[in-house]
Each structure stands twice: as structure tokens, then as C-alpha cells.
């Protein structure tokens, strides 16, 4: 079980940049694929980016491809998301989480039990 604390969100103007952090603690953090998700106003939670346990493989949602960079430091149990050229449509609460094999393709109901969510960090991008 991994406990998660997100930080780094805030108010930023369009075109700006920020760096989100996620400090994780708990069992076998290093063995998990980690991911960032976001929940925008009036929308469902969506995938943003994932990174393999060793940091060697990453994936990005199409809308952030080229504008985001996910990384992790296993010695610090910390996950990062750097974003630039931010757009108003990036406004959302951003969450990090572990992703076990059963949750790689879709976030199934069991995934909420396997990987409880943290509080998230709010990113607001103004026009």
C-alpha cells in the first residue's frame, strides 16, 4: 500500500510552467508503475502520464505530449510532473498514483481499493 502526497499546484498564466511533486510512502514503491491523472471541472478523471518503475519507459496523453515530462526518483520516493506551455484546458486537480498490472489499460473498480487516492493538487491556468 502506497500513501501519496501531491504538491506544487497553483495559479499560473497560460504559457507558463510548473512542477508537480508526489511523495509516496508504503510498500514496494519502487516496483510500481506510477502515473499522473487529472480531474478537470465538469469532466471525468483522465490519464496524463505514466512512468515505468525504473524510469525507463514513459507514456503521455495526447493533449500534453511535448508539453509534459514525467520522472521519478526512487531514492526519494518521489514522482514529478513538469509542464510548460500551459493552457487553460490544463486546469484540473492533479493526482498521482501507483498502477499495478490490473490497472494498466483501464482504471477498474478494484484499482481504487488497491491504490487509494491522495488529496491531489490544484492547477489553475488563466487566460
NORVEN-V572446 format. One record per pair of residues at least 24 apart in sequence whose ideal C-beta (glycine too) atoms are under 10 Angstrom apart, sorted by the first residue. I is the first residue (numbers start at 1). J is the second residue. Records with the same first field share a line. If there is no record, write none. Layout:
BEGIN
I=J / J
END
This chain:
BEGIN
1=25 / 26 / 27 / 28 / 98 / 114 / 115 / 116
2=26 / 27 / 28 / 29 / 32 / 34 / 77 / 96 / 97 / 98 / 114 / 115 / 116 / 118
3=27 / 29 / 77 / 116 / 118
4=29 / 34 / 77 / 79 / 95 / 96 / 97 / 98 / 115 / 116 / 117 / 118 / 119 / 120
5=78 / 96 / 118 / 119 / 120 / 121
6=36 / 79 / 81 / 93 / 94 / 95 / 96 / 97 / 117 / 118 / 119 / 120 / 121 / 122
7=118 / 119 / 120 / 121
8=80 / 81 / 82 / 83 / 94 / 121 / 123
9=92 / 93 / 94 / 120 / 121 / 122 / 123 / 124
10=121 / 122 / 123 / 124
11=91 / 122 / 123 / 124 / 125 / 126
12=83 / 86 / 90 / 91 / 123 / 124 / 125 / 126
13=86 / 88 / 124 / 125 / 126 / 127
14=85 / 86 / 87 / 88 / 89 / 90 / 125 / 126 / 127
15=84 / 85 / 86 / 87 / 125
16=83 / 84 / 85 / 86 / 125 / 126
17=67 / 82 / 83 / 84 / 85 / 86
18=81 / 82 / 83 / 84 / 86 / 90 / 94 / 121 / 123 / 125
19=69 / 71 / 80 / 81 / 82 / 83 / 84
20=48 / 68 / 70 / 79 / 80 / 81 / 82 / 83 / 94 / 95 / 96 / 120 / 121 / 123
21=73 / 76 / 78 / 79 / 80 / 81 / 82 / 96 / 121
22=72 / 77 / 78 / 79 / 80 / 81 / 94 / 95 / 96 / 97 / 118 / 120 / 121
23=76 / 77 / 78 / 79 / 96 / 118
24=72 / 74 / 76 / 77 / 78 / 79 / 96 / 97 / 98 / 118
25=77
26=77 / 98 / 116
27=98
28=53 / 98
29=53 / 72 / 74 / 77 / 78 / 79 / 98
30=54 / 72 / 74 / 75 / 77
31=74 / 98 / 100
32=72 / 79 / 97 / 98 / 99 / 100 / 101 / 103 / 115
33=57 / 59 / 72 / 97 / 98 / 99 / 100 / 101 / 103 / 104
34=70 / 71 / 72 / 74 / 78 / 79 / 80 / 96 / 97 / 98 / 99
35=59 / 70 / 79 / 81 / 95 / 96 / 97 / 98 / 99 / 103 / 104 / 107 / 115
36=60 / 61 / 64 / 68 / 70 / 79 / 80 / 81 / 83 / 94 / 95 / 96 / 97
37=61 / 92 / 93 / 94 / 95 / 96 / 97 / 99 / 107 / 117 / 120
38=64 / 81 / 90 / 91 / 92 / 93 / 94 / 95 / 120 / 121 / 123
39=92 / 93 / 94 / 95 / 117 / 120 / 122
40=89 / 90 / 91 / 92 / 93 / 94 / 123
41=91 / 92 / 93
43=89 / 92
45=92 / 93 / 95 / 107 / 117 / 120
46=92 / 107
47=99 / 106 / 107
48=81 / 83 / 90 / 92 / 94 / 95 / 96
49=79 / 81 / 83 / 96
50=97 / 99 / 104
51=79 / 80 / 81 / 99
53=98
63=87 / 89 / 90
64=90
70=96
72=96
81=121 / 123
83=123 / 125
86=123 / 124 / 125 / 126
87=125 / 127
88=124 / 125 / 126 / 127
89=125
90=123 / 124 / 125
91=122 / 123 / 124 / 125 / 126
92=120 / 121 / 122 / 123 / 124 / 125
93=119 / 120 / 121 / 122 / 123 / 124
94=120 / 121 / 122 / 123
95=119 / 120 / 121
96=120 / 121
END
